[in-house]
Amino acid sequence: MRACLGVASRDHVRRGVELGIAQIGHGRRAGLARMHPQDWIVYYSPRATLGDKEPLQAFTAIGQIVDDEIWQADEGDFRPWRRRVDYLAGAVETSVRPLTATLELTRRPNWGYQLRRSLVELSPEDLAAIRQAMVGR
């Protein structure tokens, strides 16, 4: 079991939570294919809405991949790849700022640069710290 950090705006994450799905890297398949059932996914949202100038910099959802199926949705001219996720109920949006001193993810200067890949592996310790901050368990 692994944990990955997905990067998406908060409004896209909220839609994914409503649908019970994960979508990574503007709908590309590759990131989702690296994940397995029971792997954790935590979403980090640099901004509230795509194109916003104001930073949000918060963890906005946490859940586990449900099964092996990856499918392509049809949204007209957009056909993103998706996976089912069981999101933890009661998770609260959590700013990254109070956690930056403790997370391995944020130890390096310019740590945000790695998030441009849209999917980053998290250490078990980082997952535990983020999960504790978001859901208290």
Backbone as CSV, one residue per row, in Angstrom:
resi,resn,N_x,N_y,N_z,CA_x,CA_y,CA_z,C_x,C_y,C_z
1,MET,0.849,-1.184,0.000,0.000,0.000,0.000,0.892,1.243,0.000
2,ARG,0.574,2.140,-0.920,1.323,3.382,-1.052,0.386,4.563,-0.857
3,ALA,0.986,5.734,-0.866,0.208,6.964,-0.814,0.770,7.923,-1.844
4,CYS,-0.133,8.581,-2.546,0.258,9.549,-3.554,-0.456,10.868,-3.302
5,LEU,0.209,11.935,-3.678,-0.371,13.258,-3.598,-0.751,13.685,-5.007
6,GLY,-2.032,13.910,-5.221,-2.515,14.428,-6.492,-2.674,15.931,-6.377
7,VAL,-2.443,16.632,-7.461,-2.513,18.085,-7.456,-3.631,18.536,-8.395
8,ALA,-4.570,19.290,-7.845,-5.692,19.809,-8.639,-6.331,20.968,-7.878
9,SER,-7.005,21.840,-8.595,-7.694,22.944,-7.936,-8.808,22.386,-7.036
10,ARG,-9.159,23.147,-6.018,-10.172,22.696,-5.061,-11.503,22.397,-5.735
11,ASP,-11.918,23.216,-6.697,-13.209,22.948,-7.335,-13.184,21.632,-8.101
12,HIS,-12.064,21.274,-8.723,-11.960,19.979,-9.409,-11.942,18.830,-8.402
13,VAL,-11.266,19.030,-7.286,-11.238,17.992,-6.246,-12.642,17.764,-5.695
14,ARG,-13.349,18.825,-5.411,-14.707,18.680,-4.865,-15.618,17.910,-5.817
15,ARG,-15.487,18.181,-7.102,-16.290,17.437,-8.078,-15.906,15.959,-8.051
16,GLY,-14.613,15.660,-7.958,-14.159,14.279,-7.883,-14.696,13.574,-6.646
17,VAL,-14.708,14.266,-5.526,-15.238,13.679,-4.295,-16.725,13.391,-4.460
18,GLU,-17.465,14.318,-5.036,-18.900,14.103,-5.278,-19.139,12.884,-6.155
19,LEU,-18.289,12.683,-7.162,-18.439,11.564,-8.089,-17.782,10.279,-7.571
20,GLY,-16.976,10.394,-6.511,-16.271,9.225,-5.985,-15.158,8.744,-6.904
21,ILE,-14.485,9.698,-7.565,-13.451,9.330,-8.535,-12.152,10.106,-8.289
22,ALA,-11.071,9.566,-8.840,-9.795,10.279,-8.920,-9.508,10.544,-10.381
23,GLN,-8.969,11.713,-10.637,-8.537,12.099,-11.974,-7.250,12.886,-11.772
24,ILE,-6.205,12.528,-12.505,-4.874,13.105,-12.300,-4.343,13.680,-13.609
25,GLY,-3.539,14.732,-13.500,-2.798,15.240,-14.652,-3.662,15.602,-15.838
26,HIS,-4.719,16.361,-15.601,-5.624,16.791,-16.672,-6.231,15.609,-17.425
27,GLY,-6.496,14.537,-16.688,-7.194,13.394,-17.264,-6.308,12.339,-17.898
28,ARG,-4.996,12.451,-17.712,-4.100,11.439,-18.292,-4.212,10.119,-17.532
29,ARG,-3.903,9.033,-18.196,-4.041,7.689,-17.636,-2.825,7.265,-16.804
30,ALA,-1.632,7.713,-17.163,-0.386,7.190,-16.603,-0.328,7.223,-15.071
31,GLY,-0.662,8.336,-14.462,-0.602,8.437,-13.006,-1.550,7.481,-12.314
32,LEU,-2.756,7.369,-12.835,-3.738,6.448,-12.264,-3.285,5.001,-12.390
33,ALA,-2.595,4.676,-13.473,-2.142,3.302,-13.713,-1.051,2.880,-12.730
34,ARG,-0.367,3.835,-12.123,0.672,3.506,-11.134,0.084,3.196,-9.755
35,MET,-1.200,3.436,-9.597,-1.846,3.226,-8.302,-2.566,1.881,-8.279
36,HIS,-2.743,1.353,-7.058,-3.353,0.032,-6.867,-4.470,0.119,-5.830
37,PRO,-5.362,-0.874,-5.808,-6.406,-0.886,-4.781,-5.795,-0.769,-3.384
38,GLN,-6.449,0.001,-2.560,-6.063,0.285,-1.178,-4.953,1.329,-1.058
39,ASP,-4.364,1.773,-2.185,-3.429,2.897,-2.121,-4.204,4.139,-1.705
40,TRP,-3.544,5.015,-0.992,-4.141,6.265,-0.560,-3.872,7.354,-1.582
41,ILE,-4.822,8.235,-1.729,-4.619,9.443,-2.521,-5.033,10.638,-1.670
42,VAL,-4.138,11.603,-1.611,-4.397,12.872,-0.933,-4.341,13.933,-2.016
43,TYR,-5.316,14.807,-2.038,-5.285,15.899,-3.004,-4.784,17.168,-2.340
44,TYR,-3.867,17.820,-3.035,-3.348,19.130,-2.655,-3.836,20.120,-3.702
45,SER,-4.398,21.218,-3.235,-4.923,22.236,-4.141,-4.130,23.529,-3.976
46,PRO,-3.316,23.859,-4.974,-2.572,25.111,-4.885,-3.494,26.331,-4.964
47,ARG,-4.626,26.159,-5.662,-5.581,27.253,-5.836,-7.008,26.718,-5.692
48,ALA,-7.938,27.615,-5.394,-9.337,27.204,-5.251,-9.942,26.832,-6.599
49,THR,-9.635,27.616,-7.616,-10.182,27.417,-8.955,-9.049,27.524,-9.963
50,LEU,-9.088,26.699,-10.979,-8.088,26.750,-12.032,-8.021,28.163,-12.595
51,GLY,-6.834,28.736,-12.639,-6.657,30.087,-13.154,-6.712,31.173,-12.097
52,ASP,-7.100,30.823,-10.863,-7.094,31.796,-9.765,-5.690,32.334,-9.547
53,LYS,-5.607,33.571,-9.150,-4.309,34.157,-8.798,-4.004,33.948,-7.313
54,GLU,-5.040,33.928,-6.495,-4.880,33.797,-5.041,-4.539,32.360,-4.661
55,PRO,-3.435,32.168,-3.906,-3.073,30.797,-3.504,-3.994,30.247,-2.413
56,LEU,-4.245,28.945,-2.470,-5.003,28.240,-1.433,-4.039,27.389,-0.614
57,GLN,-3.226,26.574,-1.270,-2.197,25.735,-0.657,-2.745,24.892,0.499
58,ALA,-3.680,24.003,0.151,-4.318,23.179,1.171,-4.529,21.753,0.674
59,PHE,-4.560,20.825,1.623,-4.956,19.451,1.338,-6.483,19.465,1.348
60,THR,-7.092,18.952,0.283,-8.533,19.132,0.127,-9.344,17.837,0.100
61,ALA,-8.704,16.686,0.008,-9.429,15.407,0.060,-8.429,14.285,0.331
62,ILE,-8.950,13.196,0.926,-8.128,12.025,1.205,-9.010,10.785,1.093
63,GLY,-8.487,9.751,0.440,-9.258,8.526,0.270,-8.391,7.389,-0.231
64,GLN,-9.035,6.236,-0.467,-8.338,5.051,-0.944,-8.900,4.598,-2.283
65,ILE,-7.996,4.137,-3.142,-8.379,3.582,-4.427,-9.183,2.302,-4.156
66,VAL,-10.307,2.144,-4.849,-11.243,1.056,-4.576,-10.885,-0.240,-5.296
67,ASP,-10.546,-0.150,-6.592,-10.351,-1.369,-7.377,-9.299,-1.141,-8.463
68,ASP,-9.151,-2.124,-9.355,-8.153,-2.041,-10.429,-8.649,-1.330,-11.688
69,GLU,-9.928,-1.043,-11.763,-10.490,-0.506,-12.999,-10.101,0.955,-13.233
70,ILE,-9.611,1.217,-14.426,-9.364,2.578,-14.905,-10.226,2.726,-16.148
71,TRP,-11.045,3.758,-16.186,-11.921,3.914,-17.337,-11.843,5.340,-17.860
72,GLN,-12.267,5.492,-19.106,-12.259,6.786,-19.744,-13.680,7.335,-19.788
73,ALA,-13.861,8.475,-19.156,-15.166,9.134,-19.130,-15.367,9.899,-20.434
74,ASP,-16.619,10.158,-20.757,-16.933,10.919,-21.961,-17.663,12.186,-21.555
75,GLU,-16.954,13.293,-21.636,-17.553,14.589,-21.323,-17.541,15.469,-22.568
76,GLY,-17.978,14.900,-23.669,-17.997,15.642,-24.931,-16.613,15.681,-25.548
77,ASP,-16.013,16.869,-25.566,-14.682,16.998,-26.161,-13.559,16.682,-25.169
78,PHE,-13.902,16.289,-23.967,-12.921,15.946,-22.937,-13.169,14.504,-22.502
79,ARG,-12.142,13.646,-22.609,-12.288,12.224,-22.282,-11.214,11.815,-21.258
80,PRO,-11.391,12.228,-19.996,-10.388,11.933,-18.969,-10.455,10.492,-18.465
81,TRP,-9.320,10.001,-18.024,-9.237,8.684,-17.384,-9.517,8.858,-15.903
82,ARG,-10.199,7.860,-15.301,-10.619,7.965,-13.897,-10.519,6.625,-13.181
83,ARG,-10.489,6.716,-11.845,-10.554,5.532,-10.970,-11.501,5.838,-9.829
84,ARG,-12.096,4.794,-9.291,-12.993,4.954,-8.139,-12.184,5.115,-6.853
85,VAL,-12.683,5.993,-5.991,-12.028,6.291,-4.716,-13.080,6.318,-3.617
86,ASP,-12.723,5.752,-2.476,-13.551,5.842,-1.272,-12.949,6.956,-0.414
87,TYR,-13.549,8.146,-0.496,-13.033,9.298,0.246,-13.465,9.222,1.701
88,LEU,-12.585,9.652,2.592,-12.896,9.638,4.018,-13.913,10.728,4.336
89,ALA,-15.003,10.313,4.930,-16.039,11.255,5.349,-15.503,12.103,6.491
90,GLY,-15.896,13.335,6.515,-15.508,14.217,7.602,-14.137,14.846,7.450
91,ALA,-13.426,14.564,6.356,-12.116,15.185,6.151,-12.301,16.685,5.948
92,VAL,-11.479,17.458,6.596,-11.565,18.911,6.484,-10.379,19.448,5.691
93,GLU,-10.646,20.478,4.919,-9.585,21.153,4.183,-8.541,21.636,5.186
94,THR,-7.275,21.372,4.885,-6.201,21.654,5.829,-5.065,22.387,5.128
95,SER,-4.730,23.544,5.631,-3.620,24.309,5.069,-2.313,23.539,5.210
96,VAL,-1.458,23.637,4.207,-0.154,22.985,4.263,0.782,23.721,5.227
97,ARG,0.540,24.994,5.447,1.480,25.829,6.222,1.839,25.272,7.603
98,PRO,0.873,24.857,8.434,1.253,24.342,9.759,2.039,23.024,9.698
99,LEU,1.992,22.340,8.562,2.651,21.043,8.438,4.003,21.109,7.740
100,THR,4.365,22.255,7.190,5.586,22.316,6.364,6.845,21.941,7.136
101,ALA,6.900,22.219,8.414,8.095,21.895,9.196,8.216,20.402,9.480
102,THR,7.112,19.661,9.384,7.153,18.239,9.734,7.105,17.294,8.542
103,LEU,6.621,17.755,7.411,6.468,16.863,6.261,7.768,16.700,5.478
104,GLU,8.060,15.470,5.103,9.188,15.190,4.213,8.962,15.891,2.865
105,LEU,7.729,15.907,2.413,7.345,16.535,1.153,7.812,17.981,1.052
106,THR,7.795,18.703,2.164,8.064,20.143,2.152,9.426,20.521,2.723
107,ARG,10.293,19.560,2.941,11.601,19.841,3.544,12.550,20.599,2.630
108,ARG,12.491,20.303,1.334,13.423,20.937,0.401,12.985,22.359,0.068
109,PRO,13.961,23.254,-0.146,13.590,24.581,-0.640,12.885,24.411,-1.994
110,ASN,11.979,25.272,-2.291,11.214,25.209,-3.540,10.484,23.873,-3.682
111,TRP,9.954,23.347,-2.583,9.287,22.051,-2.577,8.095,22.013,-3.536
112,GLY,7.467,23.128,-3.767,6.301,23.153,-4.640,6.612,22.816,-6.092
113,TYR,7.864,22.953,-6.483,8.231,22.668,-7.871,7.911,21.234,-8.271
114,GLN,8.120,20.274,-7.342,7.855,18.861,-7.650,6.375,18.594,-7.908
115,LEU,5.501,19.469,-7.447,4.060,19.268,-7.610,3.594,19.499,-9.043
116,ARG,4.449,20.028,-9.873,4.087,20.228,-11.281,3.901,18.907,-12.007
117,ARG,4.402,17.819,-11.414,4.218,16.490,-12.015,2.791,15.987,-11.843
118,SER,2.012,16.606,-10.985,0.608,16.322,-10.690,0.369,15.044,-9.879
119,LEU,1.388,14.204,-9.691,1.259,13.042,-8.816,2.623,12.760,-8.201
120,VAL,2.682,12.826,-6.868,3.933,12.673,-6.132,3.727,11.626,-5.053
121,GLU,4.669,10.700,-4.904,4.538,9.694,-3.857,4.796,10.328,-2.486
122,LEU,3.981,9.936,-1.513,4.122,10.400,-0.132,4.735,9.309,0.722
123,SER,5.523,9.702,1.694,6.053,8.734,2.648,4.926,8.318,3.594
124,PRO,5.055,7.147,4.229,4.034,6.735,5.211,3.883,7.755,6.345
125,GLU,4.987,8.380,6.732,4.935,9.379,7.801,4.159,10.621,7.359
126,ASP,4.366,11.046,6.107,3.621,12.198,5.608,2.134,11.886,5.505
127,LEU,1.805,10.691,5.018,0.397,10.296,4.956,-0.226,10.341,6.344
128,ALA,0.456,9.786,7.324,-0.078,9.766,8.691,-0.296,11.182,9.228
129,ALA,0.647,12.072,8.986,0.529,13.441,9.481,-0.620,14.191,8.786
130,ILE,-0.726,14.024,7.472,-1.791,14.697,6.725,-3.153,14.134,7.118
131,ARG,-3.228,12.809,7.216,-4.504,12.186,7.605,-4.918,12.654,8.998
132,GLN,-3.995,12.701,9.925,-4.290,13.162,11.279,-4.824,14.602,11.250
133,ALA,-4.195,15.442,10.457,-4.629,16.848,10.373,-5.999,16.978,9.723
134,MET,-6.302,16.105,8.763,-7.569,16.222,8.033,-8.748,15.536,8.714
135,VAL,-8.495,14.409,9.368,-9.618,13.646,9.944,-9.421,13.274,11.414
136,GLY,-8.265,13.566,11.970,-8.038,13.272,13.366,-7.820,11.802,13.700
137,ARG,-7.517,10.990,12.683,-7.221,9.579,12.940,-6.252,9.050,11.901
